[in-house]
Each structure stands twice: as C-alpha cells, then as structure tokens.
Amino acid sequence: MAKVTQMTGRTGKPVANQFIIFDKDATYFQSYDTVIVKTCYENGYRVVYLDRDAWDYSVTTSKYRNQFLGCDTAEVKRRIKQGSYILADLNA
C-alpha cells in the first residue's frame, strides 16, 4: 500500500501540491498531478528516473525536485548528461 506525504517548505509547514509517494518498490516526487521523479533500487543500485517532459517544468517544480533529490538544477543537468539520471515517460 502506498503512503503519501506532503513536502514541507523552509518553515517546516506543508507545501500545497508537492508530494512524496512511498510504495514498496519505489519513491516518487509528484508535483500537482504529475510524477516528476521516481527513485528505486535495481540490481542493488539506486536508480533515478526523471519525467522527460516535466522534470524542468517550472521554478516551483524544480525547487521541490531539487529538495527531493538533494542537489541543484546544475547538478541534475550534469547527471542527466552523464547518464546517472534517466529521462523516461513517468506519466504514461
């Protein structure tokens, strides 16, 4: 069974429309109704998938994506370029 929590801002208060979803096989960051990031373990390694169409949708989405991943946008772009973050269709 999945568990959903609201992300929190700098003040520690919940932020509207930004969610972390935990299920038995993966953890997701969802902004509004769109899954932005999926993290899971495959063959013992953490794998990060970003939605190819929505990973950099807006300033707000990027802010909370970065909070979820623990890095800034420049680092996300670098990891996409080097292949350690994978672009995929997470909302099919």
C-alpha positions as CSV (number, residue, x, y, z in Angstrom):
1,M,0.0,0.0,0.0
2,A,1.4,3.4,-1.0
3,K,1.9,6.2,1.5
4,V,1.7,9.9,0.5
5,T,3.2,12.8,2.4
6,Q,3.2,16.5,1.6
7,M,6.6,18.1,1.1
8,T,7.5,20.9,3.5
9,G,8.9,24.3,2.9
10,R,11.7,26.2,4.7
11,T,9.3,26.9,7.6
12,G,8.5,23.3,8.0
13,K,4.9,23.8,7.0
14,P,3.4,21.6,4.3
15,V,3.5,22.9,0.8
16,A,0.4,22.7,-1.4
17,N,0.5,20.3,-4.4
18,Q,4.0,18.8,-3.8
19,F,4.0,15.2,-2.6
20,I,6.3,12.3,-1.9
21,I,4.8,8.9,-2.5
22,F,6.3,5.8,-1.0
23,D,5.4,2.3,-2.2
24,K,7.1,-1.0,-1.6
25,D,9.3,-0.8,-4.8
26,A,9.9,3.0,-5.3
27,T,9.7,6.5,-4.0
28,Y,8.2,9.3,-6.2
29,F,8.1,13.1,-6.2
30,Q,4.8,14.4,-7.6
31,S,4.0,18.0,-8.4
32,Y,0.3,18.6,-8.7
33,D,-0.9,15.6,-10.7
34,T,2.4,14.9,-12.5
35,V,5.1,12.4,-11.4
36,I,8.4,14.2,-11.8
37,V,10.9,11.8,-10.2
38,K,11.0,8.0,-9.5
39,T,13.7,6.5,-7.4
40,C,14.1,2.8,-6.9
41,Y,16.7,0.1,-6.5
42,E,17.6,-2.1,-9.4
43,N,20.3,-4.8,-9.0
44,G,21.3,-3.3,-5.7
45,Y,21.9,0.2,-7.2
46,R,19.8,3.4,-6.6
47,V,18.3,4.5,-10.0
48,V,16.7,7.9,-10.6
49,Y,14.2,8.4,-13.4
50,L,13.1,11.9,-14.3
51,D,10.0,12.5,-16.4
52,R,11.3,13.6,-19.8
53,D,8.6,16.2,-20.3
54,A,8.1,17.6,-16.8
55,W,11.4,17.3,-14.9
56,D,12.2,21.0,-15.5
57,Y,8.6,22.3,-15.9
58,S,8.7,25.3,-13.6
59,V,10.7,27.1,-11.0
60,T,8.5,25.7,-8.3
61,T,8.7,22.1,-9.6
62,S,12.5,22.5,-9.9
63,K,12.8,23.8,-6.3
64,Y,11.0,20.8,-4.8
65,R,12.5,18.3,-7.2
66,N,15.9,19.6,-6.0
67,Q,14.8,19.3,-2.4
68,F,13.7,15.7,-3.1
69,L,16.9,14.7,-4.8
70,G,19.3,16.8,-2.6
71,C,21.0,18.7,-5.4
72,D,20.6,21.8,-7.5
73,T,19.4,22.1,-11.1
74,A,23.0,22.3,-12.5
75,E,23.8,19.0,-10.8
76,V,20.6,17.4,-12.1
77,K,21.5,18.5,-15.7
78,R,25.1,17.2,-15.2
79,R,23.7,13.8,-14.0
80,I,21.3,13.6,-17.0
81,K,24.2,14.3,-19.4
82,Q,26.4,11.7,-17.8
83,G,23.5,9.1,-17.7
84,S,23.2,8.6,-14.0
85,Y,19.7,10.2,-14.1
86,I,17.5,8.6,-16.7
87,L,14.8,10.5,-18.7
88,A,11.7,8.4,-19.1
89,D,7.9,8.8,-19.5
90,L,6.7,8.5,-15.9
91,N,3.1,9.6,-16.7
92,A,2.0,7.2,-19.4
